[in-house]
Amino acid sequence: MRCVIARFPFDLTKGEVEQSMSGITPEPVTGVSVTIGHHVYPVMQVGEVITRQNRRDFTTDEMRRALTRLGFNCHDARPIAPAREARADEDTFGW
């Protein structure tokens, strides 16, 4: 399938992306992620590997669209857990 990422055309297949990502250790997910095989990768890491471009050259949305069109499952960032608030009966040190 033809995808345009950072103004450059790429002919990608699902198998090629899976093969490119095999053996790559997933980075910690902080934003949009994609499931490839049994691993969850940040879409920007996948984009950097398959396009060989710097991550600053393309956007998360470009990669999400391309990977979704190829048949991969993309996930939004997990919501950040709210910070624990101190209870009124605890002093400053929590003792």
Stockholm file with secondary structure:
# STOCKHOLM 1.0

chainA/1-95         MRCVIARFPFDLTKGEVEQSMSGITPEPVTGVSVTIGHHVYPVMQVGEVITRQNRRDFTTDEMRRALTRLGFNCHDARPIAPAREARADEDTFGW
#=GR chainA/1-95 SS CEEEETTEEEECCHHHHHHHHTTCCCCCCCSCEEEETTEEEEHHHHHHHHHCCCGGGSCHHHHHHHHHHTTCEEECCCCCCCCCCCCTTSCTTCC
#=GC SS_cons        CEEEETTEEEECCHHHHHHHHTTCCCCCCCSCEEEETTEEEEHHHHHHHHHCCCGGGSCHHHHHHHHHHTTCEEECCCCCCCCCCCCTTSCTTCC
//
